């Protein structure tokens, strides 16, 4: 269940909340197991067995979904040890250090989408080309997901684990009280094709906003959702940074700052304690909602709002988040690692992971499997999330990624937009602060 929230600071909170979508939430799912701390799987002594190590940040979900146990039953000569780096912010710097020295690497290393471009452009020679692995089928994966981990020479250094296709989660009871349609198809139609229509709906909502509840939670969340639908965002196809004048960034910035200026936003910073408390107290009616956000809402809104939240299509298809499994050339048990990474990311296992852990598959071949196609969430008024997010994933564009995507995105939200929302700065002042911070980050 990987997703790039804009920074690693919120990863632990996001992952813990997604786990809340486990047992009894997705139709037909089973218990989601233990807490996912670092440990081994496969049972018993490793004597005489090949130990395959997996390096991750946070809860990838493989252990919790029982996939490690399933694999070791199929391959009794294998023992799997998962090494979780906590805090997650330490993971990528450590990975780069180990790649540089050629030692200390796990047999399988997870790579987050915000870092995958830097890995493919500067470290590709240090990873196995997984496109040539037995059992790997490019057509099983979303085209744009496959492209994210493929270097210019055609070498694919990562197999996608999950994606974060976009929707809008909304409080249907608040919509009804404000005189807006509450049926998810009708709500989707309100803003179909244009994020500006989403704000227009917000202005109608604001005229009769019940109980002082804002239309949306955060300008930063809106920015991330809107910008994630662009093909060239922070970098162009040549690799040149375009965050200063790229149309996708400017459009998303205007959208976010207009929402704040129009008093449609609760002016919160997503994933912080105040944001969690606002969910618990019903202080906003909509959230830009990649698949992994469902766990946040369920966890912090709580049983009080069960059935009052629903899921509609986003104005435009977009993806926010995702991760990959890679095998370093320096892996101690490289051949067995390739086999395990291939198996873990196969459509059948991705469907199981979604059923148990709500980690949305990057393997489009999983979308027709019943665990995904028939998935509904009782908490969200039995929203058919399998269908909603599958369509969003298929329609998402192939986005050009750059080496500092995660940092640039974070600075727009946590520096620029936070100044606008919480410090009373103008949109121009917030923009200037974000650009300055990003310029400094890229100069380092």
N, C-alpha and C positions, 0 to 999 in steps of 0.2 A: 504494500500500500504506500508507495512512494509518491511524494509530491513535493514540489519546490514551492514553499510558501512565501518565498522572497528572501528568506534567511533561515539558517539552521536554528536560530534562537527559539522558534516556535515548533520545531519538528517533534520534540518529545510530547508536547501537549496535543498536537494533531494526531500522532500515532496512537496515543492512549485513547483518544476519543473515538477513533475509527474502530478500535477493538470493541467498543460498545455496540457496534452493529453486528456482533457475533451471534451467539446462541439465541434462537427464537425470534430473530428480527427478519432476516432474509428467509423467504419461504423455503421450507424443506431443509434448513441448515441444522448442523449439529453443534455440540458444545465447542467453544473456541479455545479450550485448553488453558495452559498456564500463562505466566506473565511474560514470557519471551526474553528473559534475561540470558546473558551469555551462558552457553552450556553445550552439552553434547547430545547426540541422538543416536539411536541404534542399539542401545542397551548393552550392558555387560562390559567386560574387559576388552580393550582394543588390541590385546595380544593376538598376533597373527592376522590382524585386519589392516587394510589400508585406510588411514585416517585422512579424510578430505576436509580441509578447513574452509570456512565461509566467513569472509569479513564483511560486516554490515554496519550501518548506522541506524539506531532505533529498531523498531519491530518490523522486520520485513514480512512476517506472517507465515513463513514456510514451516517453522517449528510448531506454531500455534494451530495451524491447519492440519497437522499430522503428516505433512509431506516428507519430512526427513524419515520418520518412522516407516512410512510406506516404502520409501526407496530402499532403506536398509533391509526391509523384509524381502524385497525383490532381489537385493544384492547383499546377502549375509556376510560377504567378505569385506564390506565397506562400513566404516564408522564415520559419522559426520559430526564435526565440531564447529559450532557457530561462535564467532568472536565479535561481540557488539561493542563498538566504541561509544562511550558516553562521557561527556556530552557529544552530541552528534557534530557540533561545530569543529571538533578536533579531527574528525574522520578524514576529510579530504586532504588537509595539510599533511597528515601522517602518511596517507597513501602516496602523495607526491614524493615525500622523503624516502619511503621504501622503494618506490620505482627508481629513484635516482641512485640508490645504493645497490639495488638488485637483491636486497635481503629483507627479511621481516614481512614478506607478503603472504597473504592467505592464498590458498589454491584457487578460490573464487573471490573476486572483489566486486562489491556493489558500486555503481557509479550513478550519481544523481544527474537528472537532466540538465541542471544548471551548470554542471561541470563537464558534460559529455563532449562538448565541442573542443574544449581545451585538451582533453585526453586524446581525441581523434586527430587533432592537428599537431600536437607536440609529443605525444607518447604512444602513438599507434604501433610503433615497432616493438614496443615492450609487451604487447598483448597478442594472444592467439587470434587468428582469423576464424571466427565462429561460423562464417557463412559456408565454410568447407566441412563443418562437423557433420558426421552421420546423423541423420534424423532432423536436421535443421532445414526448414522450408521457408524461404523468404515470403512466399505468398500467404503463409499463415499469419503474418504480422501486418499491421497497418503500414501502408507505404511510407507515411511520414515518420512513423516510429523507427522503422528500419533505417531510413535515411539519416536520422539523428546520430546513429552510432557507426555510420559508414564513412571512412576516410576518402579523400580524393582519389586514391589509387584503387578504390573498390573494396578495400579490406574492412570487414565488419567486426568491430572489437567488442561489441556488447549485444546481448539478447534482451529485448524489452521484457520487463516484469509487469508493469502497470502503466496506466495513463490517468489523466485527470480531466475527462471530457466535461464540458460546461453545461449547467442548467441554471435555473433560478428557483431557489426554495422560497416559499411564501406562506404567510399565515392566512389561510382561507377565511377564517372568522373575521380578521381585521379587514380584509378586502370586502367582505359582505357588509360590514358595518359602515365602510366608507363609500358604499354604493358601487363598487366595482364587481365585475364577474368573479366568481370563485372557482368555477369548473376549470380544471387544468388545461383543457383544450382551448377554452375561451380566453384564459389568462395568457396562454402562449400566443394566441392571435393578437392580443393587445399590442405586443411589441415585436411581432415577427419581422425579421429582416433588418432591424435598425435599433441600435442602442438608444438613440434619441427618443424613440417611441417609449422606451422603458422610463425615461425621465418624464415624458408627457403623462404617462400613466401615474407616475409619482406625484405630479402636480395636481392631478384629479383626486388622488388619494388624500393629499395634504389638506384639501378643502374641508374634508370631513374626518380627518385623522382621529380615530378613537383613542381615548385615554392618553393622548399625547405621544403615541407611538410614532416614531419616525418611519419614513418609507423604506430606507435602507440603512445598513449598519455603518458603513465606512466608505469614504471616498477612495481610500487605498484599495479596498476590495473591488470596487467598481473599476478602478484603473486596471488592476491586474486582469480582471475578466475581459475587459474590452480589448486591451492590448494583446492578449493571448490569442486573439482571432486573426492577427495580422501575419503575413508571410515574411515580410522584412520589418523587423521591429527595432532592435538596438544595433544590428549590423546589417549591411546589405550583402548580396551574393558574393561580392569580391572580398568580403571580410572587413570592410571599412566600417568603423563605428558611425552610426547615423542617429544616435539618441538625441542629438541637439536639434535636428531638423527633419527627422523621419516623420512622414504623415501619420503612421499608426500611433506613434507616441504622442504627437501633438493632438490628435483627435481624442485619444483616451484621456489625456491631461485635461482638455477642455471639458469633456464629459464629466470627469470627476470633480473638477472645480466648480462647474455649473451646478452640479448636484448639491455641493456644499453651500454655494451662494444662495441657492433656492431653498435652503433649509430643509432639504429632503433627507439629509444624512444625520445619523445620531452622533457623528463625529468621534467615532471610537477607533482605536487601533486594534485590528483583528488579532485574536488569540491571546490577548492580555486579560488580566483578571476583570477589569471593568467591562470588557466585551462579553466575557463569560457570564458575569452578573446580569448584564442587560438581556442576554438570552433567557436567563432564568426568570427575569421580571417582565418579559414580553415587551421590550422597549423599541423594537423595530419589526417591520412587516416583511422585509425581503432580504435575502443574502445572495450574492453571486456565488454559485454553488457547484464547484467541481465535485466529482463523485465522492472524494474523500471528505468533503465538508459535511456530509450527512451525519457522520459520526460525531462531529463537533456539536451539531445542533441537538441531536438526541441526548448526548452526554450532559450538556449544560442547560438546555431548556427543560429537560426532565419530564417526568410522567404527567405533570400538570398540563402540558401542551401536546400530549400524544393525540394524533388524529387531527390536530388543528394546523399542523404544517403539511404542505403538499409540495410537489415538484413539477415545474413547468419547463418547457424548452427555453433556452437562452435566446436572446434576440438574434445572435449569430453564432455559428459553431466555433468552438475554441477549445484549447487544451491548456490546462494549468497544472503541471507537475508530471512526475513519472521517474522511473529508474531503470537500470540495466544490470545484468550480471556479466562480468568479464573474467577472463582467465589470463593471468600474467604469464609471459614466457618463462619467468623464473619460478613458476609454481612447482612445488616439490612433487606433487602428484598430478601433473598436467593432464594426462590422458583421462584419468578418472574424473577430474574436475570438469573437463569438457562434457563428458557424458552426463554428469549431474546437472550442470547448468542447462544443457539441452533438455533434459527431462523436466526440470523445474519450470522452464518457460514454455513447455509444450501446451497447446490449447487445453488439453484435458486437465492438466494441473492448474493452469490459470483459472479455469472455471471453478475448480474446487477451492482455490484460494479466494475467489470472489464470494463463493457461497459461505465460506467459513469466516472470512476476514474483511469482506467488502472492499477488496483491492481490485479495482476495475481492470480487466484484461487488456493488454496491448496486442494480444493475438486475436485478430478479427475472426479467425476460425472458431474461436470459443463462443462467439455471439449467438450461434445457432444451437448451442448446447443448452439443455433445459435449465441448468443451474443459473445461466445468464438470461436466456430468452424469456423465462417465466418468472424471473425474480420480481418480487414486490416487497414493499416495506410497510408493515402495519402502522408503524409510528407516523409515517408520512401519508396517511389516508390510503394505504395500499397502492401507492404510486408505482407504476410499472417501470421501475428504474432500469431494468435490463434493456428494455426497448428505448427508453429516453436517452440513456447514456451511450448505447451502441450507435444510435443514429448520429449523435453529436460527435462521437469518436471517428466514425467513417467520414463525416463531412468536414472535419477539422483540416485546415491547410497544412502543408509542409512548411514549417517555420525555420527560417535561417537562424542558426544559433551562433553565438560568439563566445570567446573564452571568458568574458566577464558578465554574461547575461544575468546571473543571480545577483551579483553586486549592484549592477546598474538598476535592476528592477527594485531592489530593496531601497536604494537611495531615493528613487522617485516616490515611494510610498512612505518610508519611515523617516525621511528627511523633508522632502518638499511638501508632500501632501499633509503630513503631520503638522508642519508649521502652519499651513493654511487652516486646517481643521481645529487645532488646539491652541495655537499661539496667536491667532488673529492676523496672520500675514496675508497679503494679497496673493492672488494667483501668480502674478508676475514675480513677486518676492520668493514664493515657494519654488517656482521654476528655476530662478537664478540660484537658489541654494542647492537644489538637486543637481543642476548642471555642474556647479563648482565642485561639489562632492564627488561626482562621477569623473570629472576631469582629473582630480587628484588621485582617485582610485586607479585610473588607467595609466597614470604617469608612474605609478609605483612598480 
